[in-house]
Amino acid sequence: MRTLRRLVATSAVLTSFLVPLAASGTAEAAATTVNAVRLNGYEAALIGDINRTRGSHGLRALVVVAGATDVARRWSWHLAGAQALSHNPSLVSNLESAGSSAWTMISENVGTASASNPGALFTAYMNSAPHRANILDPGARYVGVGVVQRGTAAWNTLDFTNAYSSTYGLTRVPADGMTLDSVAVTTTRQVAGFESRYDERAGANAVGGVSASLVRFTGPTTSDDRAYATFVRHSSTGHGDLILRDAWSLSSARSVTVRAAISDPAKRSVSVQVILGHSYGSTVSLGTMSVRGVATSATFTLPLAARAFMDTLTFRVQSGALGTAGGSAVLSVYNVTVGA
């Protein structure tokens, strides 16, 4: 028997779980890897609180899984964009497509609180009977967690289930880079090198008449590994993005150097736009680089508008550029260095 237990998302109920709580102090949290899934500090703190509480009640710890986390993060991006709480109407089909097709129980918590205090959100969940029941459900085995920051608020989704297949693979939605995890770049250093099997900060998006593959990685094979994605043009509009998401404080930074290459049927130079931005905040185009099949480097001076907290570095290929390239291209990024 399958059981879908989650809160009723009607306007009459929304106010009972819309909980913007004031921070009572800055929580100590940092991005970390939990059960092979890289979480931002807020996500990691929530999962830590949940599993400690489950343990104190004699329940097994929940396993964070990539598929449910991708589903939860996508919905948290939706919540942050809408600035209103609601439940995912496609939750079951989303989880089924993300490794949990054999489920017999699914539940979901959504909430919002101060972006600086994950403990406040956890307390609010535990003070609400339906949310508490989901957290302490003995039938739950796996969890997906997503937290997205907009302004001073954190928007959270927790998706619980009792079935998961690891054949889903790695996470496809990088964790939001939150100010809670902000790391000041005060010396020149490489912030991405891709010299391991994968980097969960990387992802790919497509808009309009362009499609994007999942991000792939060549590492660890040589001293010059890369992250890459394939973009295909289907119409004259849209673009494809290869992104790198983290939490960088760039007040002392002066430049960004990118080493990249592109493989395309026409073997022509392709224009790639490099963009630095903050979720729901400022976005700054650093410039464009002309990329060919051989890896080349380009250095961009950071304008004053970019010397702040930023969480997403985007490498964008427009549909028109893909047309020039013969309709498709494989964009590779080898490393990114921030200069101070």
PATORLO-113202 format. One record per residue (C-alpha): residue in one letter; z, x, y. Coordinates in steps of 0.05 Angstrom, whole numbers, always signed. Each point is the difference from the previous one (the first is absolute). Layout:
> a;Z;X;Y
...
END
This chain:
> m;+0;+0;+0
> r;-19;+27;+68
> t;+48;-6;+58
> l;-20;+8;+73
> r;+64;+1;+41
> r;-4;+14;+74
> l;+21;-31;+65
> v;-36;-61;+27
> a;-42;+22;+59
> t;+2;-60;+46
> s;+14;-2;+73
> a;+65;-37;-13
> v;+25;+58;-43
> l;-27;+59;+39
> t;+59;+4;+47
> s;+48;+8;-59
> f;-31;+67;-18
> l;-26;+24;+66
> v;+55;+51;+11
> p;-12;+48;+58
> l;+67;+36;-3
> a;+23;+51;+51
> a;+8;+71;-24
> s;+71;+23;-10
> g;-20;+73;-3
> t;-59;+42;-22
> a;-6;+3;-75
> e;-14;+68;-32
> a;-65;-9;-37
> a;-61;+41;-15
> a;-66;-9;-36
> t;+9;+15;-73
> t;-32;-11;-68
> v;+32;-51;-45
> n;-28;-11;-70
> a;-64;+36;+20
> v;-11;-44;+61
> r;+8;+31;+69
> l;+43;-45;+43
> n;+17;+5;+74
> g;+73;+7;+17
> y;+12;-74;+12
> e;-32;-19;-66
> a;+40;+53;-37
> a;+65;-22;+32
> l;-12;-73;-20
> i;-16;+19;-72
> g;+62;+44;-3
> d;+44;-56;+24
> i;-32;-49;-49
> n;+9;+44;-60
> r;+71;+21;+17
> t;+18;-73;+7
> r;-35;-19;-65
> g;+38;+56;-35
> s;+67;-25;+27
> h;-17;-67;-32
> g;-17;+31;-67
> l;-75;-9;+10
> r;-54;+52;-14
> a;-33;+34;+59
> l;-68;-27;+22
> v;-59;+47;-8
> v;-43;+8;+62
> v;-73;-7;-21
> a;-64;+16;+37
> g;-35;-67;-11
> a;+55;-45;+25
> t;+13;+48;+57
> d;-73;-5;+23
> v;+6;-76;-2
> a;+66;+1;+39
> r;-27;+49;+52
> r;-62;-40;+13
> w;+42;-62;+12
> s;+48;+38;+45
> w;-60;+21;+43
> h;-18;-73;+4
> l;+71;-19;+21
> a;+3;+54;+53
> g;-67;-22;+28
> a;+20;-74;+1
> q;+71;+16;+23
> a;+24;-58;-42
> l;+29;-5;-70
> s;-37;-35;-55
> h;-12;+9;-74
> n;-63;+28;-31
> p;-40;-61;-24
> s;-41;+45;-47
> l;+61;+36;-28
> v;-13;-17;-73
> s;-73;+19;+0
> n;+14;+62;+41
> l;+52;+25;-49
> e;-43;-18;-59
> s;-55;+44;+28
> a;+49;+56;+14
> g;+26;+13;-71
> s;+45;-60;-12
> s;-47;-48;-37
> a;+51;-9;-56
> w;+55;-26;+46
> t;+48;-55;-20
> m;+41;+3;+64
> i;-18;+15;+72
> s;+41;-7;+63
> e;-6;+23;+72
> n;+46;+15;+59
> v;-26;+8;+71
> g;+41;+18;+61
> t;+3;+36;+66
> a;+55;+41;+34
> s;+9;+60;+44
> a;-48;+57;-16
> s;+58;+49;+6
> n;+48;-32;-49
> p;-23;-17;-71
> g;+72;-16;-19
> a;+0;-59;+47
> l;-59;-32;-36
> f;+31;+12;-68
> t;+65;-32;+23
> a;-39;-60;+26
> y;-35;-7;-67
> m;+66;+3;-38
> n;+31;-52;+47
> s;-56;-49;-17
> a;+8;-34;-68
> p;-75;-4;-18
> h;-14;+72;+21
> r;+62;+24;-36
> a;-21;-37;-63
> n;-67;+36;+0
> i;+32;+68;+10
> l;+51;-12;-56
> d;-48;-35;-48
> p;+14;+30;-69
> g;-71;-16;-21
> a;-32;+44;+54
> r;-22;+69;-23
> y;-50;+24;+53
> v;-3;-4;+75
> g;-50;+13;+55
> v;+25;+15;+70
> g;-35;+2;+67
> v;+28;+12;+69
> v;-43;+1;+63
> q;+26;+14;+70
> r;-23;-37;+62
> g;+37;+19;+63
> t;+74;+2;-17
> a;-6;-48;-59
> a;-11;+15;-74
> w;-37;-52;-42
> n;+15;+1;-74
> t;-27;-28;-65
> l;+33;+8;-68
> d;-40;-23;-61
> f;+36;-5;-66
> t;-30;-7;-70
> n;+15;+14;-73
> a;-67;+29;-23
> y;-41;+60;+22
> s;-55;+44;-27
> s;-5;+71;+25
> t;-76;-2;-10
> y;-2;-27;+72
> g;+7;+72;+22
> l;+25;+28;+66
> t;+18;-37;+63
> r;-59;-19;+44
> v;+37;-22;+63
> p;+37;+59;+32
> a;+70;-13;+26
> d;+6;-16;+74
> g;+22;+60;+41
> m;+64;-24;+32
> t;+38;+30;+58
> l;+60;+2;-47
> d;-36;+57;-37
> s;-29;+34;+61
> v;-9;+75;-6
> a;-11;+41;+62
> v;-58;+49;-4
> t;+26;+59;+40
> t;-40;+57;-32
> t;-72;+6;-22
> r;-3;-23;-72
> q;-44;-32;-52
> v;+19;-73;-9
> a;-49;-14;-57
> g;-31;+47;-50
> f;-12;-43;-63
> e;+18;+58;-45
> s;+33;-45;-51
> r;-25;-56;-45
> y;+5;-53;+54
> d;+30;-15;+68
> e;+27;-71;+7
> r;-6;+4;+75
> a;-75;-7;-6
> g;-39;-64;-5
> a;-68;-32;+14
> n;-20;-62;+39
> a;-65;-35;+16
> v;-18;-51;+54
> g;-61;-44;+5
> g;-63;+20;-37
> v;+29;+63;-30
> s;+36;+8;-66
> a;+48;+55;-19
> s;+21;+30;-66
> l;+71;+20;-17
> v;+21;+68;+25
> r;-8;+54;-52
> f;+27;+71;-4
> t;-26;+64;-31
> g;+66;+36;-5
> p;+31;+39;-29
> t;-62;+41;-18
> t;-13;+53;+53
> s;+31;+24;+65
> d;-47;-46;+38
> d;+11;-71;-25
> r;-18;-64;+36
> a;+11;-75;+7
> y;-65;-40;-1
> a;-27;-71;+2
> t;-69;-31;-6
> f;-25;-47;+54
> v;-61;-45;-11
> r;-38;-37;+55
> h;-18;-73;-14
> s;-19;-22;+71
> s;-7;+29;+70
> t;+72;-15;+20
> g;+67;+26;-20
> h;+31;+67;-18
> g;+37;+37;-55
> d;+66;+38;+10
> l;+34;+54;-38
> i;+71;+1;+26
> l;+62;+44;-5
> r;+65;-35;+17
> d;+66;+34;+15
> a;+54;+2;+54
> w;-16;+54;+52
> s;+34;+12;+66
> l;-53;+38;+40
> s;+34;+12;+67
> s;-5;+75;-11
> a;-68;+0;-33
> r;-64;+21;+35
> s;-57;-6;-50
> v;-24;-26;-67
> t;-48;+41;-43
> v;-37;-35;-56
> r;-42;+31;-55
> a;-48;-50;-31
> a;-67;-9;-35
> i;-47;-57;-18
> s;-49;-9;-56
> d;-57;-49;+12
> p;-69;-15;-30
> a;-37;+20;+64
> k;+38;+66;+5
> r;+7;-9;+75
> s;+56;+11;+49
> v;+45;-61;+4
> s;+44;-17;+60
> v;+73;-10;-18
> q;+49;-27;+52
> v;+71;+27;-2
> i;+53;-49;+24
> l;+75;+8;+8
> g;+43;-62;+5
> h;+66;-37;-7
> s;+4;-65;-38
> y;-1;-58;+50
> g;+3;+52;+55
> s;-46;+48;+36
> t;-64;+26;-32
> v;-36;+62;+26
> s;-69;+24;-19
> l;+4;+76;-4
> g;-75;+7;-4
> t;-56;+6;-51
> m;-21;+55;-47
> s;-69;+12;-30
> v;+10;+8;-75
> r;-47;+25;-54
> g;+5;+17;-73
> v;+33;+66;+14
> a;+72;-5;+23
> t;+7;+14;+74
> s;+59;+0;+48
> a;+9;-34;+67
> t;+59;+6;+48
> f;+19;-57;+46
> t;+46;+7;+60
> l;+55;-53;+0
> p;-2;-40;+65
> l;+67;-19;+31
> a;-8;-71;-28
> a;+2;+28;-71
> r;+61;+44;+10
> a;+50;-51;-24
> f;+20;-31;-66
> m;-63;-11;-41
> d;-7;-22;-72
> t;-74;-5;-18
> l;-56;+52;+3
> t;-66;-35;-13
> f;-68;+30;-18
> r;-51;-55;+15
> v;-73;-5;-20
> q;-39;-56;+35
> s;-52;-42;-35
> g;-55;+30;+44
> a;+19;+70;-21
> l;-2;-21;-73
> g;-69;-28;+12
> t;-23;+67;+26
> a;+31;+32;-61
> g;-40;-42;-47
> g;+47;-58;-10
> s;+60;+34;-32
> a;+42;+62;+8
> v;+59;+35;-32
> l;+49;+22;+54
> s;+47;+57;-19
> v;+59;+26;+39
> y;+26;+68;-21
> n;+58;+12;+47
> v;+31;-21;+66
> t;+39;+48;+45
> v;+40;-19;+61
> g;+6;+53;+53
> a;+60;+7;+45
END
